[in-house]
Every structure is written in structure tokens, then in C-alpha cells.
Amino acid sequence: MKVIQLYKNESLLIKKAIKNNREAQHVLFQLHAPKMLSVCRYYIKDTQFAEEAMLNGFFKVFQNLGSFKNEGSFEGWIRRIMVRESISFLRQKKQIEFSSDDIEDEVNHSNNIQTNIEVAEIQQLIDDLPEGYKIVFIMYAIEGYKHQEIAKILDISESTSKSQLFKARRVLQQKIKDLNKAGYGTN
């Protein structure tokens, strides 16, 4: 049995994977699949569909591996593919809708809500957001995209991106306040 070194040299694994070395591709998949499933899961509520998007994303990763230029992290490059694949999946299922009213600037919102909410509850709150709010919120707050980048990827205006983020934050803040009042007896 042939043993391949795990993650000793990612650039060597990438070079082998470009040459269709299945073992190298398998090791790269094993290294990055858990995080990438998590990325897809941010966007896609159903874990099975998130897994499908991740697998499609990895197909694209290996198909386009030659275009990776070793500028920036390999994980970041894969992550961008997964984000786009998740959005494509949602578009295919016609699950993305953006509300049409725009808000120019975010007005006086508080990010200082204290809470004892578990991670799973927060994920559920995010999952329950309308898809347009959810995607922009995740891209901005979790992935770190700028509104200009979000607008370009989603083919919407920057003001729509800002509006969706503002509304998502407002909805999440209200739901967190409601949870705190109901479950924890705090404000």
C-alpha cells in the first residue's frame, strides 16, 4: 500500500492534483471538505443540498486547479468557489429574492446585544432569514466581502446589498431580543 504524506506540502499536492493524481486530489478534498461544507451550509439550509453544492464546487476546483496562481491562500480560493457554487445552487432553485426598497445608509443600529444563545440557535436564526437577507449577511458579516463585491457577484446594486444587510441585522437583532426575553428573562 502506498502512503501519501498528509498536508506536508500543499503546493506539491496541488501540482500532483493538476496532473490528475487521484491520491493528491483525495488528500486535498479530505483537508478542505469539512470547512467547505460549513461554508455551503451557511447559505443552504438543507445539509444534503449543501453537500451537493460542496461536491459540485470541488468538481470545479479540480477542473480549474490549473488557474490557481499561488497568490493568496488555497483555502481562500476554494472558499470563493464554494460561495459562488452555493449562490448558483440557490439561483437554480429560485430561492433568492431581494426586497426592492433600498436604504441608503444604515441608521443607528446596535451591535451590542448581550446573549447566551448557542451557536446552533444562531445558525437557525440565520437560516430563517429570507434568502436575500441571508446571503448578503453571510457574504458581508462572515465571509468579509465588501458591498461592491457582493453587488457584482449577485448582480444587484450596492444599495440593494446595503439594504439587505441592514434588514438582516434588524431582523436578527429583534429575534435575539425575543429569544432573550422568552428563554433567558433578559432584555
N, C-alpha and C positions, 0 to 999 in steps of 0.2 A: 504494500500500500504506500502510495506517495503522500508525503505530508507537505503542505504548503504553510509557510510561516504566516501567522495571523498578524496583520497590521504592522509589520516591522517597517515596511517601506510602501506607503500608499502610492507614491508615484510609480514605483515598479509594478505594483498591482494594476494600476491604470494602464501602463504601457502594455502589459500582458493582456488585459481585458480588451484593449483596442484591437489586438491581434486575434480576437475571439477565443482566448483561453478561458474555457468554461470554469475552471477552478478559480481563477482570479476573479471572474465575474461573480461567482458564488460567494467568495470571501467579501467582495465589495458590497454585495447585496446583504449578506449577514451583518456586516458592520453598520450599515446605514438604514436598513429596513425598519427597525423599531422606531427610530426618530422620525423617519419619513411617514410612517403610518400615523404617528401622532400629528404631524403637520396636516395630513389629509383629513384626519379625524376632526381637527379644528373646524374645517369647512363643511364636512359632510357628516351629518348626524348619525346615519346608519353605518356601523362598523364594517359590515360586509361591503357596502358600496365604497367606503373609504379605502378598504383593502384593494378593491378593484381599481380604483384610481391610482393607488400607490403602485400596483403591478404594471399598469399602463405607463405610469411615469418612469418606472425602471426600464421598461422596454425602450422608451425614448432616450433614457440616459445611456443605455448601451448602444443604441442606434447612433447617437450623436457624440459619443465619447471622444471621437477624434477632434471635435470642435472645442473641447476643454483645453484652455491655454495655460493652465497652471498659474493663472492670475487670480488671487483670492483663494478662498478655501474650496476644496472639492465638495465638502458637505453643503456649503452655501450655494454652489452651482446646482447640486441635486435638489436642494430645497426650493429654489426658484422654479425648477421644472415641476416639482410636486404641487406647488401653489397654482401654477398655470393649469396643470392637469386637473386639479380639484375644481377649479373655476370652469374649465371646459366641461367637466362631468356635470356640474350643476346647470350650465347653459343647455347642455344636451337634454337634460331632464326638465328644462324650462322652469327651474326652481328659483331663478334670480329675478327679483323685481326691485326696482328702486323707486321710492316715492318721489313725486315730481316737484314738490315745493322745496326751494333752496333756502338755506340760511347762510348769510354772508359770513358772519363771524360767530364763534361760539361765545355765548354770553354767560358770564358769571356762573360757572358750574364748579361744584366742589368735588375734589378727588380725595377728600379726607374722611371717607366713611369708614368707621371702625366696625369690624365684624369678626365673628368666629365661624364663618361659613367654610365648609370643607371644599377642597378642590373639585370634587365630583359635583357638588352643588353649583359651583361657579360655572363649570363646563355645561351643566344642564341649563343654567340661565342664559349662557351664550347660545346654546343650541336652540333655545326657544325664541330667540330674536328672529324677526323677519330676515330672509336670506340676504337682501341688500344691505341691511344694517350689519348683519353678522360678518359678511365678507369684508366690508370696509373696516369694521372694528378690528378684526383679526389681522388684516394686512397692515393696518396702521399701528395698533397697540402691541401686537405680538410679534409680527414679522418685521416691523420697523420701516415699512415703505412710506414714502412721502406722498402727499395728496396728488402731486403731479404724476408720479409713477402709477398710483392706483388708478387715476383717471385714464391713463394711457392703456393699462392692462385691461381694464373693464370697459373701455370705450364709453366713458361718461365724462362729464365736465368736472373740473376741480371743485367747483361749488357744490355739485351733487355729492362728491366724495366727502367734503366737509360736512354737508348737511346730514348724510347718512351716519357719519361718526358722531356728530352731536346728538342725533336722535338715539343712536345705540347707547351712548353713555347715559343719556337721560332715562331711558327705559331700564337699563341695568341698575342705575342708582336707585330708582324707585322700587325695583324688585328686591334689591338688597335691603332697603329700609323696611319693606313689607315683611321680609323674612326675619329680620332682626326683631321687629315688633311682635310677630307671631310666635317665633320659636325661641327667642332669647330674652324677650321682655325689655329690650333696649330701644333707643331711638336711632 
